[in-house]
């Protein structure tokens, strides 16, 4: 992979600094940012109150974690698969959801939505993607799906930033 000049120099700085400080304890978000973490938990919990099927919510969260969670996300996906045997096969092949026959049209729409929302910039959540999601989900479920995705990607980004262990959160 070819890095842009800035990214290349940043990678070199990081390598030099990691030689000087090979291991660093990072802040504990639950201690330092207890109120914000509590709010994040409440925000994520609101998705469950909207009636989204638990299996679908788990699939969407697993896909968002695969996309944004790094090692933390991989560990959480493995944990989800072990706790949800019925979904284990789907979680295992999820990176190929668009070609796998294991996923229903509703699940495909949810996974497409998860990918679009996870990397949302001005153009990522296109009208076509929105229309496909809206075709399968009424407004309250589409909102719940979005909250579940935003919540889990926030957890993943916090976990990666502060190198939280897989058991945290």
N, C-alpha and C positions, 0 to 999 in steps of 0.2 A: 504494500500500500504506500502510495506516495503522499507524503505530508506537505502541506503548504509551508512556506518558510517560517511563518510565525509559529505554527504548531510544532514544527521541527525544533525550533529554538526553545520553545516551551518544554518540549519533551527532554531536551538536553539539560535544561535548568533543573527539571524535576529529578532527573537521574543524578545530577551532582548533589542536589540537596538531600536526596534519599541516601546517598553515601555518607553524608555528614550526620543525618538524623535517620538511621535505618528504621526505627520503629517509634511511633509517636502515639501516645494515648490521645484520643480525641474526646471532645465534650460529649456528655450523655444528654441527648435531646430530651429525655424524660425528666432529667434533673434540671437542666438549664432552661428548657422551654416547656415546662410542665403544662402551663395553660394552653399553649398553642397545640401541644400534642393531644391534650384532652379534647380540644376543639376539632382536631383532625379525626379523632375517634368518633366523635358525635356526627361529624359531617359524613363519614363513611357509613355509619349506622343508619343514617337517614335513607340510604339506598334500599336497605332491607325492608323498611317500613312501606315501601311503595309497591310491593307485591311482585317484584321480579323473582322468577323461579331461582331457588338457591343454586341449582346445577348450572344454569346459564350464567349467573353472577360469578360462580367459581371459574367457569371457562374464560369469561371475559377478563377477570382479574389475572388468571394464569397467563393469558396472552399478553396483557399489558406488562406483566412482570418479565416475561421473556424478552420483550422489546426494550424495557427501560431499567431493569433491575440488576443487571450484572450478576456477580456471584450470589448476592443476596436473593435476587429474583430466581435464579436457578434452584437454589436451596428451597425457597418457598414453593416453587412449582413441584418439586419432588415431594415436599411435605403435603401439599394439596392432593397430589396423586395417591399418596399412601393413605390419606384419610378419606378419600373418595374413590374407592375401588371401581365403582361404576363409570367414573370419568377418567380413570388412569390411562386407558388406551387413547382417548381423545386428547388428553394433555400431552401424551408422548408424541403424537403425530401432529400436534397443533401448528407447527411451523409450515405445514403443507395443507392447511385447512381448505384452501381454495381448490385443491384437486382431490381431496379425500372424500369418499362417499359416506364417511362416518357422521358428517355434520348435516343437520337439517338446514333448509333455507333460512329459517329464523336465526339459527346459530351462526350461519355464514354472515348474515347481515350484522349481527352483534359483533362478530370478530372483525369485520371490515370497519365498523364504527370504532372499535377499540384501537385498531391500528391508526385510523385517521385522527382520533382524539389524542392518542398518546404522543403523537408528533405534530400536533396542531400548530401551524403557522397560518398566515393569512389565506393561503390557498389549499391547505391540506384537507379540510372538511368541505369538499366540493358539494355543489347542489345535487349532483348525481348520488354521492355517498349519503347525503342527508335524505334524499328521496327514498333510497333503498331502505335505510333504517326506519324511516317514518312509515313505510309500507308494512313493516313487520311489527312495529311497536307503537302503541298509542302514546300520546304526549307524556303521561305520567311515567310510563315504563322507559321511554327514551331518556327522560330526565334521570331516572334511577340508574339507568345504564351509564350515563355520562358521569354521574356522581361516583359510581363504583370505580370507573376508570380513572377519573381525576384523583380520587382518594388513594387508590393503590399505587398510582405512579408517583404521587407525593411521598408516600411511605418509602417507595423504592429509592427515590432521589435523596431523601433524608438518610436512609440506611447506607447508601453508597457514599455520600458525603462524609458521614461520621463513622463509617466502617462498623456499623452495628452488626452484631452476630445474628445468625439466622434465627435464633430463638427470640430475639427482641421483637417487640411490637405486637 
